Amino acid sequence: MLRDKAGLVTGAASGIGRACALRLATEDAAVVVSDLESARDRCQQTAREIAQAGGPAEFVACDVADEQEQQDLVDHVVRTYGRLDFAHNNAGIGPHALLADTSAEDFDRTVRVNLRGTFLVMKHQFRQMLRDGGGSIVNTSSNACLRGAPQIGAYAATKHGVIGLTSTAAVEYGEQGIRVNAVCPGVIRTPLTTRLSEERQAEICAPQAIKRVGEPTDVAAAVAWLCSAGSSFVTGAAMPVDAGSVAGL
Ligand SMILES: NC(=O)c1ccc[n+]([C@@H]2O[C@H](COP(=O)([O-])OP(=O)(O)OC[C@H]3O[C@@H](n4cnc5c(N)ncnc54)[C@H](O)[C@@H]3O)[C@@H](O)[C@H]2O)c1
């Protein structure tokens, strides 16, 4: 689906980001994988797995909430591969607490990574894609943006915000050939969720039409399609990848 295409994945050291980077590479894309400097070893492992599968991949350390590092990340992709065809903006964090128990520091930290981070990465991706004459951006939101989400209020607020950025950007840049979509995963088996108790996981799965915890590869299939020309008439979408959880509400 992505032969001769080049792009980047943020938060690619584990979970959904790693699975998406691998899937994009399997579709013949050149992928720059990015994550925090503190996740260097794990993200280099993602790059090695891509290389073992026969694809080109490089690791670039960056914090999504640092504007200069985002500019440098985009520049790196362009210096290496000539253009930026797609981007999967996936880095995210999610503290658990009822709203009354959420500290202002945790709220600010979540906004900094999930919302400011998504804004900054998109901003520099748009500037490059406008020069290139188009591209496809996929943001990782959550199905917590499609309903109230007990115990993850700060997180849910930022993921609603990601949809605001996604739909606005889709409208602003559609005529310039840039498509912008979001995936809204339900509960997916990653380091973010494996620390949840069995009881909490069962509670989250209860409203789903398909009652299993999702795998990162379930999200990767949707992301690869949204990055590819196969989805050329799709922009501004907030696509649930949640086993029908929100559909059943
Ligand atoms: N796992 C789920 O059930 C689920 C459901 C819905 C949405 N999501 C979203 O999917 C995305 C990936 O989450 P995951 O479940 O794979 O978790 P994960 O913890 O495995 O991956 C998140 C990655 O983001 C990186 N990251 C954190 N802060 C960063 C920063 N400031 N700059 C760059 N990278 C940073 C982490 O180092 C980590 O590698 C997140 O946006 C998350 O909100 C996950």
The ligand as an SDF file (V2000), in Angstrom:
LIG
                    3D

 44 48  0  0  0  0  0  0  0  0999 V2000
   -3.5970    1.0850   24.8430 N   0  0  0  0  0  0  0  0  0  0  0  0
   -4.8370    1.5120   24.7470 C   0  0  0  0  0  0  0  0  0  0  0  0
   -5.7930    0.8680   25.2010 O   0  0  0  0  0  0  0  0  0  0  0  0
   -5.1220    2.8180   24.0550 C   0  0  0  0  0  0  0  0  0  0  0  0
   -6.4560    3.1330   23.7770 C   0  0  0  0  0  0  0  0  0  0  0  0
   -6.7530    4.3190   23.1330 C   0  0  0  0  0  0  0  0  0  0  0  0
   -5.7290    5.1690   22.7610 C   0  0  0  0  0  0  0  0  0  0  0  0
   -4.4370    4.8620   23.0490 N   0  0  0  0  0  0  0  0  0  0  0  0
   -3.4000    5.7920   22.6270 C   0  0  0  0  0  0  0  0  0  0  0  0
   -2.4620    5.1230   21.8370 O   0  0  0  0  0  0  0  0  0  0  0  0
   -1.2050    5.8040   21.8950 C   0  0  0  0  0  0  0  0  0  0  0  0
   -0.1140    4.7970   22.1620 C   0  0  0  0  0  0  0  0  0  0  0  0
   -0.3190    4.2590   23.4470 O   0  0  0  0  0  0  0  0  0  0  0  0
    0.0880    2.7670   23.8520 P   0  0  0  0  0  0  0  0  0  0  0  0
   -1.1030    2.1680   24.4580 O   0  0  0  0  0  0  0  0  0  0  0  0
    0.7660    2.0990   22.7240 O   0  0  0  0  0  0  0  0  0  0  0  0
    1.0710    3.0790   25.0680 O   0  0  0  0  0  0  0  0  0  0  0  0
    2.6660    2.9840   25.2190 P   0  0  0  0  0  0  0  0  0  0  0  0
    2.9100    3.5270   26.5770 O   0  0  0  0  0  0  0  0  0  0  0  0
    3.1100    1.6110   24.8660 O   0  0  0  0  0  0  0  0  0  0  0  0
    3.2010    3.9700   24.0810 O   0  0  0  0  0  0  0  0  0  0  0  0
    3.2390    5.3550   24.2260 C   0  0  0  0  0  0  0  0  0  0  0  0
    4.6010    5.8250   23.7600 C   0  0  0  0  0  0  0  0  0  0  0  0
    4.6050    7.2740   23.7830 O   0  0  0  0  0  0  0  0  0  0  0  0
    5.8850    7.6570   24.2300 C   0  0  0  0  0  0  0  0  0  0  0  0
    5.8420    9.0250   24.7520 N   0  0  0  0  0  0  0  0  0  0  0  0
    5.3220    9.4420   25.9320 C   0  0  0  0  0  0  0  0  0  0  0  0
    5.5250   10.7540   26.0810 N   0  0  0  0  0  0  0  0  0  0  0  0
    6.1970   11.1770   24.9690 C   0  0  0  0  0  0  0  0  0  0  0  0
    6.6900   12.4320   24.5440 C   0  0  0  0  0  0  0  0  0  0  0  0
    6.5600   13.5410   25.2980 N   0  0  0  0  0  0  0  0  0  0  0  0
    7.3320   12.5050   23.3460 N   0  0  0  0  0  0  0  0  0  0  0  0
    7.5030   11.3990   22.5890 C   0  0  0  0  0  0  0  0  0  0  0  0
    7.0500   10.1780   22.9360 N   0  0  0  0  0  0  0  0  0  0  0  0
    6.4050   10.0760   24.1270 C   0  0  0  0  0  0  0  0  0  0  0  0
    6.2490    6.6380   25.3020 C   0  0  0  0  0  0  0  0  0  0  0  0
    7.6420    6.6320   25.5540 O   0  0  0  0  0  0  0  0  0  0  0  0
    5.7250    5.3530   24.6860 C   0  0  0  0  0  0  0  0  0  0  0  0
    6.6980    4.6780   23.9330 O   0  0  0  0  0  0  0  0  0  0  0  0
   -1.3690    6.8790   22.9600 C   0  0  0  0  0  0  0  0  0  0  0  0
   -1.6370    8.1240   22.3440 O   0  0  0  0  0  0  0  0  0  0  0  0
   -2.5730    6.4080   23.7430 C   0  0  0  0  0  0  0  0  0  0  0  0
   -3.2450    7.4660   24.3530 O   0  0  0  0  0  0  0  0  0  0  0  0
   -4.1080    3.6830   23.6910 C   0  0  0  0  0  0  0  0  0  0  0  0
  1  2  1  0
  2  3  2  0
  2  4  1  0
  4  5  1  0
  4 44  2  0
  5  6  2  0
  6  7  1  0
  7  8  2  0
  8  9  1  0
  8 44  1  0
  9 10  1  0
  9 42  1  0
 10 11  1  0
 11 12  1  0
 11 40  1  0
 12 13  1  0
 13 14  1  0
 14 15  2  0
 14 16  1  0
 14 17  1  0
 17 18  1  0
 18 19  2  0
 18 20  1  0
 18 21  1  0
 21 22  1  0
 22 23  1  0
 23 24  1  0
 23 38  1  0
 24 25  1  0
 25 26  1  0
 25 36  1  0
 26 27  1  0
 26 35  1  0
 27 28  2  0
 28 29  1  0
 29 30  1  0
 29 35  2  0
 30 31  1  0
 30 32  2  0
 32 33  1  0
 33 34  2  0
 34 35  1  0
 36 37  1  0
 36 38  1  0
 38 39  1  0
 40 41  1  0
 40 42  1  0
 42 43  1  0
M  CHG  2   8   1  16  -1
M  END
$$$$
